[in-house]
Amino acid sequence: MPSFKCKDVGMNCPFEAEAKTEGELMTKIATHAAQAHGMTTVPADMMTKIKGAIKK
Ligand SMILES: [Zn+2]
């Protein structure tokens, strides 16, 4: 199952998420990024980091 830890992209944040699919996981991450980090849009370089940090 794909999983993601916010601290793996250099955030000082305990958030962890997992989902059945990478697409579903990205949605969870985007929601978290907006609510917890004020990122209403995720910059392309952060998106690259997030994709690199997702464990499959
Ligand atoms: Zn976070």
N, CA, C, O and the ligand as a Tripos MOL2 file, in Angstrom:
@<TRIPOS>MOLECULE
protein
  225   223    57     0     0
PROTEIN
NO_CHARGES

@<TRIPOS>ATOM
      1 N           0.8520   -1.1980    0.0000 N.3       1 MET1
      2 CA          0.0000    0.0000    0.0000 C.3       1 MET1
      3 C           0.8870    1.2470    0.0000 C.2       1 MET1
      4 O           1.7960    1.3450    0.8240 O.2       1 MET1
      5 N           0.6460    2.1980   -0.9000 N.am      2 PRO2
      6 CA          1.4870    3.4000   -0.9110 C.3       2 PRO2
      7 C           1.3520    4.1750    0.4030 C.2       2 PRO2
      8 O           0.2500    4.3300    0.9290 O.2       2 PRO2
      9 N           2.4730    4.6570    0.9240 N.am      3 SER3
     10 CA          2.4160    5.4340    2.1590 C.3       3 SER3
     11 C           3.3630    6.6190    2.0710 C.2       3 SER3
     12 O           4.2870    6.6450    1.2580 O.2       3 SER3
     13 N           3.1090    7.5920    2.9250 N.am      4 PHE4
     14 CA          3.8490    8.8470    2.8830 C.3       4 PHE4
     15 C           4.0060    9.3960    4.2940 C.2       4 PHE4
     16 O           3.0750    9.3480    5.0970 O.2       4 PHE4
     17 N           5.2040    9.9220    4.5900 N.am      5 LYS5
     18 CA          5.4300   10.6100    5.8630 C.3       5 LYS5
     19 C           5.8740   12.0330    5.5530 C.2       5 LYS5
     20 O           6.7970   12.2610    4.7720 O.2       5 LYS5
     21 N           5.1990   12.9730    6.1800 N.am      6 CYS6
     22 CA          5.5090   14.3800    5.9290 C.3       6 CYS6
     23 C           6.9760   14.6850    6.2540 C.2       6 CYS6
     24 O           7.6110   15.4730    5.5530 O.2       6 CYS6
     25 N           7.5130   14.0760    7.2980 N.am      7 LYS7
     26 CA          8.8950   14.3930    7.6610 C.3       7 LYS7
     27 C           9.9010   13.9400    6.5980 C.2       7 LYS7
     28 O          11.0270   14.4360    6.5640 O.2       7 LYS7
     29 N           9.5060   13.0090    5.7360 N.am      8 ASP8
     30 CA         10.3930   12.5680    4.6540 C.3       8 ASP8
     31 C          10.6110   13.6370    3.5870 C.2       8 ASP8
     32 O          11.5310   13.5220    2.7770 O.2       8 ASP8
     33 N           9.7720   14.6810    3.5770 N.am      9 VAL9
     34 CA         10.0150   15.7930    2.6570 C.3       9 VAL9
     35 C          10.5520   17.0080    3.4080 C.2       9 VAL9
     36 O          10.5110   18.1310    2.9050 O.2       9 VAL9
     37 N          11.0570   16.7680    4.6200 N.am     10 GLY10
     38 CA         11.7280   17.8360    5.3530 C.3      10 GLY10
     39 C          10.8090   18.6840    6.2180 C.2      10 GLY10
     40 O          11.2200   19.7250    6.7300 O.2      10 GLY10
     41 N           9.5600   18.2390    6.3830 N.am     11 MET11
     42 CA          8.6290   18.9780    7.2280 C.3      11 MET11
     43 C           8.7860   18.5220    8.6780 C.2      11 MET11
     44 O           9.0030   17.3400    8.9460 O.2      11 MET11
     45 N           8.6740   19.4610    9.6010 N.am     12 ASN12
     46 CA          8.6720   19.1290   11.0180 C.3      12 ASN12
     47 C           7.2280   18.8470   11.4090 C.2      12 ASN12
     48 O           6.5570   19.6880   12.0070 O.2      12 ASN12
     49 N           6.7620   17.6500   11.0610 N.am     13 CYS13
     50 CA          5.3340   17.3460   11.1120 C.3      13 CYS13
     51 C           5.1640   15.8370   11.2410 C.2      13 CYS13
     52 O           5.8130   15.0800   10.5190 O.2      13 CYS13
     53 N           4.2910   15.3850   12.1590 N.am     14 PRO14
     54 CA          4.1280   13.9430   12.3920 C.3      14 PRO14
     55 C           3.1480   13.2600   11.4490 C.2      14 PRO14
     56 O           2.8530   12.0780   11.6250 O.2      14 PRO14
     57 N           2.6360   13.9790   10.4490 N.am     15 PHE15
     58 CA          1.6060   13.4170    9.5650 C.3      15 PHE15
     59 C           2.1180   12.2120    8.7730 C.2      15 PHE15
     60 O           3.1970   12.2380    8.1810 O.2      15 PHE15
     61 N           1.3020   11.1600    8.7880 N.am     16 GLU16
     62 CA          1.5620    9.9770    7.9580 C.3      16 GLU16
     63 C           0.2600    9.5910    7.2830 C.2      16 GLU16
     64 O          -0.8160    9.7430    7.8620 O.2      16 GLU16
     65 N           0.3560    9.0930    6.0600 N.am     17 ALA17
     66 CA         -0.8600    8.6810    5.3680 C.3      17 ALA17
     67 C          -0.5720    7.4360    4.5480 C.2      17 ALA17
     68 O           0.5580    7.2080    4.1150 O.2      17 ALA17
     69 N          -1.6100    6.6320    4.3420 N.am     18 GLU18
     70 CA         -1.5150    5.5520    3.3770 C.3      18 GLU18
     71 C          -2.8600    5.4060    2.6910 C.2      18 GLU18
     72 O          -3.8960    5.7910    3.2320 O.2      18 GLU18
     73 N          -2.8300    4.8470    1.4970 N.am     19 ALA19
     74 CA         -4.0610    4.6880    0.7230 C.3      19 ALA19
     75 C          -3.8900    3.5090   -0.2180 C.2      19 ALA19
     76 O          -2.7840    3.0080   -0.4220 O.2      19 ALA19
     77 N          -5.0010    3.0780   -0.7850 N.am     20 LYS20
     78 CA         -4.9660    1.9160   -1.6820 C.3      20 LYS20
     79 C          -4.1960    2.2180   -2.9660 C.2      20 LYS20
     80 O          -3.5110    1.3530   -3.5120 O.2      20 LYS20
     81 N          -4.3210    3.4620   -3.4370 N.am     21 THR21
     82 CA         -3.6640    3.8370   -4.6880 C.3      21 THR21
     83 C          -2.8580    5.1130   -4.4860 C.2      21 THR21
     84 O          -3.1060    5.8760   -3.5520 O.2      21 THR21
     85 N          -1.8950    5.3340   -5.3680 N.am     22 GLU22
     86 CA         -1.0720    6.5310   -5.2640 C.3      22 GLU22
     87 C          -1.9230    7.7910   -5.4810 C.2      22 GLU22
     88 O          -1.6910    8.8200   -4.8460 O.2      22 GLU22
     89 N          -2.9150    7.6980   -6.3890 N.am     23 GLY23
     90 CA         -3.7910    8.8380   -6.6400 C.3      23 GLY23
     91 C          -4.5800    9.2520   -5.4070 C.2      23 GLY23
     92 O          -4.7280   10.4360   -5.1040 O.2      23 GLY23
     93 N          -5.0890    8.2240   -4.6950 N.am     24 GLU24
     94 CA         -5.8440    8.4700   -3.4680 C.3      24 GLU24
     95 C          -4.9330    9.0790   -2.3920 C.2      24 GLU24
     96 O          -5.3240    9.9710   -1.6400 O.2      24 GLU24
     97 N          -3.7040    8.5550   -2.3550 N.am     25 LEU25
     98 CA         -2.7320    9.0710   -1.3950 C.3      25 LEU25
     99 C          -2.4040   10.5360   -1.6890 C.2      25 LEU25
    100 O          -2.3240   11.3500   -0.7690 O.2      25 LEU25
    101 N          -2.2150   10.8690   -2.9550 N.am     26 MET26
    102 CA         -1.9140   12.2560   -3.3320 C.3      26 MET26
    103 C          -3.0410   13.1960   -2.8950 C.2      26 MET26
    104 O          -2.7870   14.3260   -2.4780 O.2      26 MET26
    105 N          -4.2870   12.7220   -2.9920 N.am     27 THR27
    106 CA         -5.4190   13.5370   -2.5480 C.3      27 THR27
    107 C          -5.3360   13.8020   -1.0510 C.2      27 THR27
    108 O          -5.5450   14.9270   -0.5950 O.2      27 THR27
    109 N          -5.0240   12.7420   -0.2820 N.am     28 LYS28
    110 CA         -4.8810   12.9000    1.1710 C.3      28 LYS28
    111 C          -3.7490   13.8680    1.5020 C.2      28 LYS28
    112 O          -3.8770   14.7090    2.3920 O.2      28 LYS28
    113 N          -2.6340   13.7370    0.7700 N.am     29 ILE29
    114 CA         -1.4850   14.6050    1.0170 C.3      29 ILE29
    115 C          -1.8390   16.0590    0.6910 C.2      29 ILE29
    116 O          -1.4950   16.9730    1.4400 O.2      29 ILE29
    117 N          -2.5320   16.2600   -0.4380 N.am     30 ALA30
    118 CA         -2.9060   17.6250   -0.8480 C.3      30 ALA30
    119 C          -3.8270   18.2600    0.1960 C.2      30 ALA30
    120 O          -3.6810   19.4370    0.5260 O.2      30 ALA30
    121 N          -4.7840   17.4680    0.7160 N.am     31 THR31
    122 CA         -5.6950   17.9720    1.7480 C.3      31 THR31
    123 C          -4.9160   18.3470    3.0030 C.2      31 THR31
    124 O          -5.1400   19.4080    3.5860 O.2      31 THR31
    125 N          -4.0020   17.4730    3.4170 N.am     32 HIS32
    126 CA         -3.1780   17.7480    4.5850 C.3      32 HIS32
    127 C          -2.3040   18.9820    4.3680 C.2      32 HIS32
    128 O          -2.1930   19.8290    5.2550 O.2      32 HIS32
    129 N          -1.6910   19.0820    3.2020 N.am     33 ALA33
    130 CA         -0.7950   20.2130    2.9070 C.3      33 ALA33
    131 C          -1.5580   21.5390    2.9870 C.2      33 ALA33
    132 O          -1.0290   22.5380    3.4740 O.2      33 ALA33
    133 N          -2.8070   21.5380    2.5030 N.am     34 ALA34
    134 CA         -3.6190   22.7530    2.5520 C.3      34 ALA34
    135 C          -3.9890   23.1110    3.9850 C.2      34 ALA34
    136 O          -3.8810   24.2660    4.3960 O.2      34 ALA34
    137 N          -4.4380   22.0830    4.7600 N.am     35 GLN35
    138 CA         -4.9310   22.3470    6.1080 C.3      35 GLN35
    139 C          -3.8050   22.6270    7.0920 C.2      35 GLN35
    140 O          -3.9100   23.5390    7.9120 O.2      35 GLN35
    141 N          -2.7300   21.8500    7.0170 N.am     36 ALA36
    142 CA         -1.6780   21.9410    8.0280 C.3      36 ALA36
    143 C          -0.5670   22.8950    7.6270 C.2      36 ALA36
    144 O           0.0800   23.4900    8.4880 O.2      36 ALA36
    145 N          -0.3380   23.0480    6.3260 N.am     37 HIS37
    146 CA          0.8220   23.8260    5.8860 C.3      37 HIS37
    147 C           0.4400   25.0370    5.0310 C.2      37 HIS37
    148 O           1.3160   25.7490    4.5400 O.2      37 HIS37
    149 N          -0.8490   25.2690    4.8540 N.am     38 GLY38
    150 CA         -1.2870   26.4370    4.1050 C.3      38 GLY38
    151 C          -0.9160   26.4120    2.6350 C.2      38 GLY38
    152 O          -0.8900   27.4530    1.9790 O.2      38 GLY38
    153 N          -0.6240   25.2050    2.1070 N.am     39 MET39
    154 CA         -0.2610   25.0740    0.6840 C.3      39 MET39
    155 C          -1.5250   24.8060   -0.1270 C.2      39 MET39
    156 O          -1.8980   23.6520   -0.3350 O.2      39 MET39
    157 N          -2.1720   25.8500   -0.5760 N.am     40 THR40
    158 CA         -3.3980   25.6180   -1.3470 C.3      40 THR40
    159 C          -3.0640   25.0270   -2.7110 C.2      40 THR40
    160 O          -3.8520   24.2740   -3.2830 O.2      40 THR40
    161 N          -1.8930   25.3770   -3.2210 N.am     41 THR41
    162 CA         -1.3860   24.6600   -4.3940 C.3      41 THR41
    163 C          -0.0050   24.1310   -4.0090 C.2      41 THR41
    164 O           0.7630   24.8110   -3.3280 O.2      41 THR41
    165 N           0.2940   22.9230   -4.4480 N.am     42 VAL42
    166 CA          1.5840   22.3210   -4.1200 C.3      42 VAL42
    167 C           2.5720   22.6870   -5.2400 C.2      42 VAL42
    168 O           2.3410   22.3480   -6.4000 O.2      42 VAL42
    169 N           3.6660   23.3740   -4.9000 N.am     43 PRO43
    170 CA          4.6410   23.7400   -5.9390 C.3      43 PRO43
    171 C           5.2510   22.5150   -6.6110 C.2      43 PRO43
    172 O           5.3670   21.4580   -5.9910 O.2      43 PRO43
    173 N           5.6360   22.6510   -7.8610 N.am     44 ALA44
    174 CA          6.1410   21.5170   -8.6450 C.3      44 ALA44
    175 C           7.3390   20.8360   -7.9780 C.2      44 ALA44
    176 O           7.4450   19.6100   -7.9990 O.2      44 ALA44
    177 N           8.2460   21.6340   -7.3810 N.am     45 ASP45
    178 CA          9.4140   21.0020   -6.7500 C.3      45 ASP45
    179 C           9.0130   20.1940   -5.5210 C.2      45 ASP45
    180 O           9.6170   19.1640   -5.2240 O.2      45 ASP45
    181 N           7.9770   20.6710   -4.7970 N.am     46 MET46
    182 CA          7.4750   19.9090   -3.6470 C.3      46 MET46
    183 C           6.7740   18.6400   -4.1180 C.2      46 MET46
    184 O           6.8960   17.5890   -3.4880 O.2      46 MET46
    185 N           6.0450   18.7370   -5.2200 N.am     47 MET47
    186 CA          5.3740   17.5700   -5.7900 C.3      47 MET47
    187 C           6.3940   16.4830   -6.1430 C.2      47 MET47
    188 O           6.1590   15.2990   -5.9060 O.2      47 MET47
    189 N           7.5240   16.9010   -6.7110 N.am     48 THR48
    190 CA          8.5920   15.9530   -7.0460 C.3      48 THR48
    191 C           9.1310   15.2820   -5.7770 C.2      48 THR48
    192 O           9.3580   14.0720   -5.7560 O.2      48 THR48
    193 N           9.3330   16.0810   -4.7180 N.am     49 LYS49
    194 CA          9.8180   15.5300   -3.4390 C.3      49 LYS49
    195 C           8.8230   14.5460   -2.8730 C.2      49 LYS49
    196 O           9.2010   13.4730   -2.4010 O.2      49 LYS49
    197 N           7.5370   14.9100   -2.9170 N.am     50 ILE50
    198 CA          6.4850   14.0490   -2.3680 C.3      50 ILE50
    199 C           6.4730   12.7130   -3.1220 C.2      50 ILE50
    200 O           6.4310   11.6470   -2.5080 O.2      50 ILE50
    201 N           6.5110   12.7810   -4.4500 N.am     51 LYS51
    202 CA          6.4850   11.5420   -5.2340 C.3      51 LYS51
    203 C           7.6850   10.6730   -4.9180 C.2      51 LYS51
    204 O           7.5790    9.4470   -4.8790 O.2      51 LYS51
    205 N           8.8460   11.3160   -4.6880 N.am     52 GLY52
    206 CA         10.0590   10.5720   -4.3340 C.3      52 GLY52
    207 C           9.9730    9.9410   -2.9520 C.2      52 GLY52
    208 O          10.6290    8.9370   -2.6770 O.2      52 GLY52
    209 N           9.1490   10.5460   -2.0740 N.am     53 ALA53
    210 CA          9.0660   10.0720   -0.6830 C.3      53 ALA53
    211 C           7.9890    9.0130   -0.4860 C.2      53 ALA53
    212 O           7.9390    8.3740    0.5650 O.2      53 ALA53
    213 N           7.1300    8.8180   -1.4770 N.am     54 ILE54
    214 CA          6.0710    7.8160   -1.3490 C.3      54 ILE54
    215 C           6.6660    6.4110   -1.4200 C.2      54 ILE54
    216 O           7.3900    6.0610   -2.3520 O.2      54 ILE54
    217 N           6.3300    5.6170   -0.3920 N.am     55 LYS55
    218 CA          6.7880    4.2250   -0.3810 C.3      55 LYS55
    219 C           5.6550    3.3470   -0.8960 C.2      55 LYS55
    220 O           4.5050    3.4660   -0.4730 O.2      55 LYS55
    221 N           6.0160    2.4560   -1.8260 N.am     56 LYS56
    222 CA          4.9740    1.6350   -2.4410 C.3      56 LYS56
    223 C           4.9240    0.2390   -1.8240 C.2      56 LYS56
    224 O           4.1020   -0.5850   -2.2250 O.2      56 LYS56
    225 ZN          2.5840   17.8340    7.3250 Zn       57 ZN57
@<TRIPOS>BOND
     1     1     2 1
     2     2     3 1
     3     3     4 2
     4     3     5 am
     5     5     6 1
     6     6     7 1
     7     7     8 2
     8     7     9 am
     9     9    10 1
    10    10    11 1
    11    11    12 2
    12    11    13 am
    13    13    14 1
    14    14    15 1
    15    15    16 2
    16    15    17 am
    17    17    18 1
    18    18    19 1
    19    19    20 2
    20    19    21 am
    21    21    22 1
    22    22    23 1
    23    23    24 2
    24    23    25 am
    25    25    26 1
    26    26    27 1
    27    27    28 2
    28    27    29 am
    29    29    30 1
    30    30    31 1
    31    31    32 2
    32    31    33 am
    33    33    34 1
    34    34    35 1
    35    35    36 2
    36    35    37 am
    37    37    38 1
    38    38    39 1
    39    39    40 2
    40    39    41 am
    41    41    42 1
    42    42    43 1
    43    43    44 2
    44    43    45 am
    45    45    46 1
    46    46    47 1
    47    47    48 2
    48    47    49 am
    49    49    50 1
    50    50    51 1
    51    51    52 2
    52    51    53 am
    53    53    54 1
    54    54    55 1
    55    55    56 2
    56    55    57 am
    57    57    58 1
    58    58    59 1
    59    59    60 2
    60    59    61 am
    61    61    62 1
    62    62    63 1
    63    63    64 2
    64    63    65 am
    65    65    66 1
    66    66    67 1
    67    67    68 2
    68    67    69 am
    69    69    70 1
    70    70    71 1
    71    71    72 2
    72    71    73 am
    73    73    74 1
    74    74    75 1
    75    75    76 2
    76    75    77 am
    77    77    78 1
    78    78    79 1
    79    79    80 2
    80    79    81 am
    81    81    82 1
    82    82    83 1
    83    83    84 2
    84    83    85 am
    85    85    86 1
    86    86    87 1
    87    87    88 2
    88    87    89 am
    89    89    90 1
    90    90    91 1
    91    91    92 2
    92    91    93 am
    93    93    94 1
    94    94    95 1
    95    95    96 2
    96    95    97 am
    97    97    98 1
    98    98    99 1
    99    99   100 2
   100    99   101 am
   101   101   102 1
   102   102   103 1
   103   103   104 2
   104   103   105 am
   105   105   106 1
   106   106   107 1
   107   107   108 2
   108   107   109 am
   109   109   110 1
   110   110   111 1
   111   111   112 2
   112   111   113 am
   113   113   114 1
   114   114   115 1
   115   115   116 2
   116   115   117 am
   117   117   118 1
   118   118   119 1
   119   119   120 2
   120   119   121 am
   121   121   122 1
   122   122   123 1
   123   123   124 2
   124   123   125 am
   125   125   126 1
   126   126   127 1
   127   127   128 2
   128   127   129 am
   129   129   130 1
   130   130   131 1
   131   131   132 2
   132   131   133 am
   133   133   134 1
   134   134   135 1
   135   135   136 2
   136   135   137 am
   137   137   138 1
   138   138   139 1
   139   139   140 2
   140   139   141 am
   141   141   142 1
   142   142   143 1
   143   143   144 2
   144   143   145 am
   145   145   146 1
   146   146   147 1
   147   147   148 2
   148   147   149 am
   149   149   150 1
   150   150   151 1
   151   151   152 2
   152   151   153 am
   153   153   154 1
   154   154   155 1
   155   155   156 2
   156   155   157 am
   157   157   158 1
   158   158   159 1
   159   159   160 2
   160   159   161 am
   161   161   162 1
   162   162   163 1
   163   163   164 2
   164   163   165 am
   165   165   166 1
   166   166   167 1
   167   167   168 2
   168   167   169 am
   169   169   170 1
   170   170   171 1
   171   171   172 2
   172   171   173 am
   173   173   174 1
   174   174   175 1
   175   175   176 2
   176   175   177 am
   177   177   178 1
   178   178   179 1
   179   179   180 2
   180   179   181 am
   181   181   182 1
   182   182   183 1
   183   183   184 2
   184   183   185 am
   185   185   186 1
   186   186   187 1
   187   187   188 2
   188   187   189 am
   189   189   190 1
   190   190   191 1
   191   191   192 2
   192   191   193 am
   193   193   194 1
   194   194   195 1
   195   195   196 2
   196   195   197 am
   197   197   198 1
   198   198   199 1
   199   199   200 2
   200   199   201 am
   201   201   202 1
   202   202   203 1
   203   203   204 2
   204   203   205 am
   205   205   206 1
   206   206   207 1
   207   207   208 2
   208   207   209 am
   209   209   210 1
   210   210   211 1
   211   211   212 2
   212   211   213 am
   213   213   214 1
   214   214   215 1
   215   215   216 2
   216   215   217 am
   217   217   218 1
   218   218   219 1
   219   219   220 2
   220   219   221 am
   221   221   222 1
   222   222   223 1
   223   223   224 2
@<TRIPOS>SUBSTRUCTURE
     1 MET1         2 RESIDUE 1 A MET
     2 PRO2         6 RESIDUE 1 A PRO
     3 SER3        10 RESIDUE 1 A SER
     4 PHE4        14 RESIDUE 1 A PHE
     5 LYS5        18 RESIDUE 1 A LYS
     6 CYS6        22 RESIDUE 1 A CYS
     7 LYS7        26 RESIDUE 1 A LYS
     8 ASP8        30 RESIDUE 1 A ASP
     9 VAL9        34 RESIDUE 1 A VAL
    10 GLY10       38 RESIDUE 1 A GLY
    11 MET11       42 RESIDUE 1 A MET
    12 ASN12       46 RESIDUE 1 A ASN
    13 CYS13       50 RESIDUE 1 A CYS
    14 PRO14       54 RESIDUE 1 A PRO
    15 PHE15       58 RESIDUE 1 A PHE
    16 GLU16       62 RESIDUE 1 A GLU
    17 ALA17       66 RESIDUE 1 A ALA
    18 GLU18       70 RESIDUE 1 A GLU
    19 ALA19       74 RESIDUE 1 A ALA
    20 LYS20       78 RESIDUE 1 A LYS
    21 THR21       82 RESIDUE 1 A THR
    22 GLU22       86 RESIDUE 1 A GLU
    23 GLY23       90 RESIDUE 1 A GLY
    24 GLU24       94 RESIDUE 1 A GLU
    25 LEU25       98 RESIDUE 1 A LEU
    26 MET26      102 RESIDUE 1 A MET
    27 THR27      106 RESIDUE 1 A THR
    28 LYS28      110 RESIDUE 1 A LYS
    29 ILE29      114 RESIDUE 1 A ILE
    30 ALA30      118 RESIDUE 1 A ALA
    31 THR31      122 RESIDUE 1 A THR
    32 HIS32      126 RESIDUE 1 A HIS
    33 ALA33      130 RESIDUE 1 A ALA
    34 ALA34      134 RESIDUE 1 A ALA
    35 GLN35      138 RESIDUE 1 A GLN
    36 ALA36      142 RESIDUE 1 A ALA
    37 HIS37      146 RESIDUE 1 A HIS
    38 GLY38      150 RESIDUE 1 A GLY
    39 MET39      154 RESIDUE 1 A MET
    40 THR40      158 RESIDUE 1 A THR
    41 THR41      162 RESIDUE 1 A THR
    42 VAL42      166 RESIDUE 1 A VAL
    43 PRO43      170 RESIDUE 1 A PRO
    44 ALA44      174 RESIDUE 1 A ALA
    45 ASP45      178 RESIDUE 1 A ASP
    46 MET46      182 RESIDUE 1 A MET
    47 MET47      186 RESIDUE 1 A MET
    48 THR48      190 RESIDUE 1 A THR
    49 LYS49      194 RESIDUE 1 A LYS
    50 ILE50      198 RESIDUE 1 A ILE
    51 LYS51      202 RESIDUE 1 A LYS
    52 GLY52      206 RESIDUE 1 A GLY
    53 ALA53      210 RESIDUE 1 A ALA
    54 ILE54      214 RESIDUE 1 A ILE
    55 LYS55      218 RESIDUE 1 A LYS
    56 LYS56      222 RESIDUE 1 A LYS
    57 ZN57       225 GROUP 0 **** ****
